[in-house]
Amino acid sequence: MKRMIAPLALALAATAPLIVPTSSAVAQQDQSDLAKVDAALRALTTLTADFSQTDRNGQTLTGQLTIKQPGKVRFQYQKGIPLLIVGDGKALTMIDYEVRQVQRWPIGNSPLGALLDPTKLSRYGKMVQTGDPSILSVQVRDPKRPEYGTISMIFKKDAASPAGLQLYGWVALDAQNNRTAVRLTNQRYGVPVADSAFRWTDPRPKGRSAGG
């Protein structure tokens, strides 16, 4: 399940050739688009959505995503999948209830860090041409920390979404070169989300309650 998160961008890219006026014009447009994505992420207070996650082997899982800034996230997988991934603002925790195993790592050390921490976008974000003016794709990768992975976030222009951009999904490549694509549907922004949504039950022996 470490394969969580990676390129819908390839599926979204238009097939029509792009006419590039000048390199300076492209750079200026990229800077403008990056500012729009930055504004959208900073305007995102809460988000709930259905997600479809596909790994490099073609296996697809579904579930519900919940985000609450700053830094909180929950991936609740479909019924029958005994996995849960929760971010409490500092770390991501993956709980496997089938084998009673818990793994935890800093949010900043995963591709998801760029989604939950907009400062990473301004420092390491780079626009990727999609060929479709209604779709923006931004890749975030810290060149000094390749072990943190890469995420390519995809946004669709939508006036009803924060800063006019709807988070459509992302493609991520983790430190083990595992690629995962996540597609979102039924996005709802600004809905009430209780902090209790980011707690979890510890399945390990002795009943420790590390998740609160």
Secondary structure in CASP SS format (residue, H / E / C, confidence):
PFRMAT SS
TARGET T0000
AUTHOR 0000-0000-0000
METHOD secondary structure of the structure
MODEL  1
M C 1.00
K C 1.00
R C 1.00
M C 1.00
I C 1.00
A C 1.00
P C 1.00
L C 1.00
A H 1.00
L H 1.00
A H 1.00
L H 1.00
A C 1.00
A C 1.00
T C 1.00
A C 1.00
P C 1.00
L C 1.00
I C 1.00
V C 1.00
P C 1.00
T C 1.00
S H 1.00
S H 1.00
A H 1.00
V H 1.00
A H 1.00
Q H 1.00
Q H 1.00
D H 1.00
Q H 1.00
S H 1.00
D H 1.00
L H 1.00
A H 1.00
K H 1.00
V H 1.00
D H 1.00
A H 1.00
A H 1.00
L H 1.00
R H 1.00
A H 1.00
L C 1.00
T C 1.00
T E 1.00
L E 1.00
T E 1.00
A E 1.00
D E 1.00
F E 1.00
S E 1.00
Q E 1.00
T E 1.00
D E 1.00
R C 1.00
N C 1.00
G C 1.00
Q C 1.00
T E 1.00
L E 1.00
T E 1.00
G E 1.00
Q E 1.00
L E 1.00
T E 1.00
I E 1.00
K E 1.00
Q C 1.00
P C 1.00
G C 1.00
K E 1.00
V E 1.00
R E 1.00
F E 1.00
Q E 1.00
Y E 1.00
Q C 1.00
K C 1.00
G C 1.00
I C 1.00
P C 1.00
L E 1.00
L E 1.00
I E 1.00
V E 1.00
G E 1.00
D E 1.00
G C 1.00
K C 1.00
A E 1.00
L E 1.00
T E 1.00
M E 1.00
I E 1.00
D E 1.00
Y C 1.00
E C 1.00
V C 1.00
R C 1.00
Q E 1.00
V E 1.00
Q E 1.00
R E 1.00
W E 1.00
P E 1.00
I H 1.00
G H 1.00
N H 1.00
S C 1.00
P C 1.00
L C 1.00
G H 1.00
A H 1.00
L H 1.00
L H 1.00
D C 1.00
P H 1.00
T H 1.00
K H 1.00
L H 1.00
S H 1.00
R H 1.00
Y H 1.00
G E 1.00
K E 1.00
M E 1.00
V E 1.00
Q C 1.00
T C 1.00
G C 1.00
D C 1.00
P C 1.00
S C 1.00
I E 1.00
L E 1.00
S E 1.00
V E 1.00
Q E 1.00
V E 1.00
R C 1.00
D C 1.00
P C 1.00
K C 1.00
R C 1.00
P H 1.00
E H 1.00
Y H 1.00
G C 1.00
T E 1.00
I E 1.00
S E 1.00
M E 1.00
I E 1.00
F E 1.00
K E 1.00
K E 1.00
D C 1.00
A C 1.00
A C 1.00
S C 1.00
P H 1.00
A H 1.00
G H 1.00
L E 1.00
Q E 1.00
L E 1.00
Y E 1.00
G E 1.00
W E 1.00
V E 1.00
A E 1.00
L E 1.00
D C 1.00
A C 1.00
Q C 1.00
N C 1.00
N C 1.00
R E 1.00
T E 1.00
A E 1.00
V E 1.00
R E 1.00
L E 1.00
T E 1.00
N E 1.00
Q E 1.00
R E 1.00
Y E 1.00
G C 1.00
V C 1.00
P C 1.00
V C 1.00
A C 1.00
D H 1.00
S H 1.00
A H 1.00
F H 1.00
R C 1.00
W C 1.00
T C 1.00
D C 1.00
P C 1.00
R C 1.00
P H 1.00
K H 1.00
G H 1.00
R C 1.00
S C 1.00
A C 1.00
G C 1.00
G C 1.00
END
